[in-house]
């Protein structure tokens, strides 16, 4: 492999805000993650329940996978924070995640009809490992690229916005397969798999080859399980992981029931339901930057509360709208999607701010561990949403199999499950940051102190020994 070196004259932290082109280049890393995350939330449970033939057992597999997978994220976060290689701290982990993810995607989306629960469990676990490697590295790397309160909103908004493009693409692909190739729903999902397999290495290569990785001062320390307890003892961290769980749980609950609800209750075809979902996801291109703009004016926790309340109101509007009317359903779906995307931007940006507070007080870089914890709650929320919703469907007697006939009582149970769960969880998430004290002014002071410390580190003999000339920060690419 040919190793290239990119040098920045900045001392410790980036010299200034990333340019728009650099921000968008790095944000490309969210394209495959957001696309796959949307597909796993909406398409994969339905695909394995109906086409592969696992039925309601899919919910149990998604729930079980979390008991195995969630502990991996904090461990990976600890290792990433202590990683020191010529290629950087987070870059190698992103490069490792791409091939792992590609293999798992192929095996998941090309699963044979009649595949067992063990097959789904194995490849879902490997897929989540690849997603963790990409997501943890990307979020922690982004926190080092965007240092200020407002820059954080900008870069995480860009990541969410570009991720939306990937999510829209995987929803459009089945529609195109059905319209242009007259393919089945299952063939449309398989085409999504090939799209993901091709897109992942391209976007990850673009990011790892063209994005700098600033060096920051951290104390050398061993990986310790007590680091978890230390973080969980901090009130702001508890707020964060609770809010992340609830904010993700709401839309994930909705996603798990989406195709069932819109086809069997609202009377839409699968193609029309996918079309509405495209509108919902595409709204993130508006919602992510709009919420970032709002946060820079009223602060992030208030912007999070606005998105939570607005999202809940839009779900109520969708629930009471006339059936099978695309034109009436589209506007509230757009607004709900915009608000859902905005809430995720706020959670990721708040995570980076809290990470700075911890680094100043403890002198240790724990942003990877912090993102690992929120990644764990995010994945737990997504999987538990599938497990719980499928359990609820079983309680009300709803049958998700292809061509199954469900009576009025079963459809009513489906409708209540779809409406109540997301609203309760999202509102709880918005309430988690009531009384939050880390304001924009307080964070600006934290960043000033960190930048002064990092400037001294950039001039130290250790870095001078690594860099071609004194006073330069070495950032490498493969």
N, C-alpha and C positions, 0 to 999 in steps of 0.2 A: 504494500500500500504506500502510495506517495503521501507524505505528511506535509501539509502547508501550514504556515504560521501567520496569524493575523494579529497585528499589534495596534493597540490603542494608546494614545497619549494620556488617557484619563488616569487619574490616580485613585485606584481602589474601586470606585463606582464609575458607571458610565459618565462621560463628560457632560452630557446633557440629554434631553429627551430624545428617544429614538426617532429617526425620520419616519415618515409615513411608509415608505417602501420597506424599510427594515422591520417596522412593526408588522406589516402585512406578511412579509416573508416568514417571520417567526410564527405568526398566527396560523400559518398553513398546517402546523402540527396538529391543530384541532380538527382539521377536516376529516381524517379517517376515524378519530376517536368519536366525534359527535355523530358521524354517520352510523358507525357501528352501534353506538349507545342507543340511538333512536331505533335502529332495526331490532336490537335485542329487546328493547322495551315494548315495541309494538308488533313486529312481524314474527320474531322467533317463537314466542310462546304459542301464538296462533298457528304457525307453520308446523310445530311439533305436535300440538294437540290435535289438529285436524288432518293434515296431510300425512305426517309420519305415523300417527295413530296412537299417541301416548295419552290423549284425553286429559282429564283433570290431574293425572299424575305429574304433568309438567310443573304444576305449582309446587309440589313436594320436592322435586329436583332443584328448582331455583332456591327454595328455602334451605335445603341441605347444603348446597354449594357454598353458602355464606358461612356455615359453621367451619368449613375447611379453608376458605379463601380469605376471609377478613383479617385473620392474624398475620397474613403475609404482608399486607400493606405497611403497617408500622415498622416491621422488620426491614423492608426494602427502604423505607424512608430514612431509618437510622443509618443503613449502609451507604445510601447516596450522600447524606450529609458529611460522611467521613471519607468519601472517595476523593483521592488526589491522583490524577493521571495526566500525562502530557496532553491529552485531548480535552481536559477539563473535568469538572465534577459531575455534571449531569448529561453531557453529550454522549458518553459511551453507553449509558443506560437506555437512552432513546434509540441508539443504533441497535442495541440488543433486542429491544422490544419488537421491532418491525418483523423479523423473520418468525419469531414465536407467534405473533398475531396472525401472520399470513397462513401458517400451517393450520392453526386452529379454525380460522374462518373457512378454509377449504373443507375441512372435515365436518364442520357444523352445517354449512349450507349445501353440501352434497351428501348429506346423510341418507342412507337407504331407507325406503319405506319399511316400517316394522322395526326400526332400530330400537334398542332397549334403553331403559332409563340409565343404565350404566354407561352406555355410549354417550348420551347427552351429558351426564355428570362429568365424565372425563374431559371431553372437549370443551365444555363450558368452563371448567376449571382452568384449562390451559389458555383459553381465550381471555379470561379475566386476568390471568398473570401477564399476558402481553399488553392488555389495556392498562394495567397498573404500572408497568415499566414506562409506557409512553406518557401517561397522565401525570404521574408523580414527578418525572423528570421535567416535563413541560411546565407544570405549575411552579416548581421550585426555580427553574431557570428563568421563567418570566419575572419572578419576584426580584431576581438580581439585575435584570435588564431595566426594569422600571422601578426607580427608587422612591419617587415622591408620591404623595397621596393622590394627586390628580393624574400622574402618569400611570399609576396602577389601574385606575378606572379606564384609561384609554387602551392600554394593552390588553387587559382582560376583556374589554368590550370588543376589540378587534378579534380576539380569539373566539369569543362566542359568536360574533358575526360571521366569520369565515366557517366556523363549525356548522353554522346554519346552512351554508351552501351544500356541505356534504350531506347533512340530514335531508335537505330537500331532494337532492339527487337520488337517494335510495328510496324515496317515496314516489318519485316520478318514474323510475325504471320499471316497476311492475305495471304501471299504467301504459307505458310505451310498449312493453312486451305484449300486453293484452290487446292493444289497439292495432299495432303494426304487424305483429307476428301471430296474432290470434292465439297466444300462449295461455296456459292455465295460470292460476294464482301461484301454484307451486313453482312453475318455471320462472315467474317473475321474481320470486324470492331467491331462486338459484342465480339468476342474473345479477341480483344485488350482491351476492357473495363474490362473484368474479370481479365486479366493480371495486369492491373493497380490497380484494387481493392485489389488484393492479395499482390502486391509488395509494395504499399505505407506503410502499417503498419509495415512490416518487416524492411524496410530500416530506417524508422524514429525511430523505437525502438532501432535499432543498434546504431544510432547516439546519441540519447538522453541518452542511458545507458552507453556508453563507451567514450564519449568526454568530457573533462574538459571545464569549462567556466571561464576564468580569470576575476577577479574583477578589475575595473578601477576607477580612481577618476573622479567624476562628481559633479557639483554643483546641489543641489536640486532645482528644479524649477517646476512651474506648466506648464501644457500643454497649449500652447498659439498659436492661429492662426497666430500671428505676426511672429512666428518662420519661417513660409513659406516665408514671405516677406524678412526676414533677410537673408535667404539662397539665394533667387532669386536675391538679390542685389549684390551677389558675382560673378564676371566675370567667375571664374573657374566653378562655379555651372551652370551658363548659358551655357557655352561650353559643359559641361557634359550632361545636359538633352537634348540639341539640338543634340549632336552627338549620344546619345543613341537612340533617336527617329529615326533619319535617318538611322543609322546602322542596326536597327531592321526592319525598314520599308521596306528596300530593299529586304532581303530574305523573309520577310513575304508576300510581294507582289508576289514574285515568287512562294512561297508555295501555296498561295490561287489559283493560276492559273495552278499549276504544272500538276495535273492529266488531266485537260482539254487540256493543251498544248501538253503534251507528247503523249496522245492518239489520239486526233483529228488533230493535226498539224504534229507531228513527226511520227505518224503511229505505235507507240508501243502499245502492249497490256497492260492491267492494271498490270499484273504480271511483265512484263518487265520494266514498268515505276517504279513500286515499287522496283525492283531490282536495277535500277539506283539510286533511292533515298536512298537505303541502302548504296550504295557506297558513295554518297554525305554525309550522316550523319556519317558513319563510319570513314570518313576522318578526323573528328574532333579528333579522338584518336591520329592522327599525328599532326593536325594543332594546337591544343591547346598547347601542350608542345613545339612545334616548335616555335610558336609565343612568348611564354613566354621566351624561350631561346634567341630569337632575341631581345626582349625588354630589356633584361638584358645587351645587347651589344650596341644597338643603341638608347635606351630609348623607353618608351611606346608609346608616341605620334607618333614617326616615324614608329614604328612597326604597329600602327593602320593605318597609311597612306599606308603602303605597302600592308596590307590586303585589303584595299578598292580598290586600283588600280588593284591589281591582281584579285580580285573577278569580277570586271567589265569586265576585259579582257576575263576571262573564260566564262562569259555569252555570249559574242560576238562569241566566238569559238563554243559554243553549238548551238547558233542560226544559224550559217552558215554551220554546219556539215551536212552530208548526212542523210536523213531520215531513220528511222527504222534500224539503224546500231548500235547495242549495243556496239561492240568493239571500235568504234570510239567515241561514246558519253561518254564512261566510264572514260577515263583519264581527260578530262576537268571537268566532274562532281566531280571527286575525288578532284581535285585542288580547285574548287569552294567551296566545302564543308569544306576543310581544312582551307581556308582563312576566310570563314564565321565564323567558330568556333573560330579562332584566334582573330577576331575583337571583339567578345563578351568577351573573356578573358581580353583583354586590357581595355574595358569599365569598367568591374567590378573591375579590379585592380586599375584603375585610380580613381574610386569612393572611394575606401578605402583610397587612398593617400590624396585625397581632404578632406575626413572626418577627418583625422589626423590634417591637417592644421587648420580646423575649431575648433577642440577640443583644440588645443594649444592656439589659439587666444581667444576663448570665454570661455574656461574652462567648456564646456558643451558637453556631449556625444550626438551628433546628427547624428551618422552614420545610425541609424535606419530610421530617417526621410529622410536622404539623399538617402538611398536605396529605401525608399518608393516613393520618387519622381522619381527615375529612373525606378522603377517597374511600376509606373503609365505611364511614357512615353513608356516603353516597351509594356505594354498591350494596350495602345492607338494605338501604331504603328501597333500591330498585328490585332486589331479589325478594325481600319480604313483601313488597307490594304485589308481586306475582303470586307468591305463596298464599298470602292472605286473601287476595281477590278470588283466586281459584277455590280456596277453602269456602269462602262466602258463596260462590256459585254452587258449590256442592250442597251447602246448607239449604239454599232456596230451590234446589232441584234442577238447576239449569244444565242443559247438555250442550257442550261446545262442539260436538262432532259434526262433520260435514253432513248436510241434509237432515240433521236432527230437527224434530218438531217440538217446540217449547210452548206451553200453555200460558194464559194471561198471568197466572200467579208467578210463574218463573220469570217472565219478562218484567213484571213489576219489581221483583227482587233484584234483577239485573239493573234496572233503572235506579233504584234506591242506593245500591252499592256504588254505582257510577257517580252519583251526585254527592252523597254525604261524605264519603272518605276523603276525596281531594280537598274539599272546603275545610274540613276540620284540621287536617294536617298542615295545610298552607297557612292558615290563620295562626296556628300554634308557632310555626316557624317565624312569622313576622313579629310575634310577641316576644321572642327570645332576646331581642336586642333593646327592649325597653330599659332605660336607665344606663345604657352603655356610655362610658366616659372617654374613650379614645377618639377625641375630636380631630379635625383636620389640623388645627393649631398645635395640639399635643403631638401629633404624628410628625409635623414639620420639624419640631424641636428634636424628636428622636432621630429623624433622618440627618439633621445637621450634626449631631454628635457622632452618628455612625460614619458619616462621610469624613469627618475629621480623623476618626480612628483609622478608617480604610486608607486615607491619604498617607498616613504615617507608615502603614503596612506596605503600600505600593513602593515606598522609597527604601524599604529595609534591605539589608544585604541578601536575604533569602531570595527575594524577587529579583534583585539585581543580578544574582547568579543565574537565574533562569532566563532572564531577558537579554537580548543582544546589547542593550545599552541601558545605563542607569535611568530610573524614573519612568520606565515604560512598564505597562501592565501586559503580561503575556497572556494571550488568548489563542487557543489553537483549534484547528479543524482537521479532520481526517484527510 
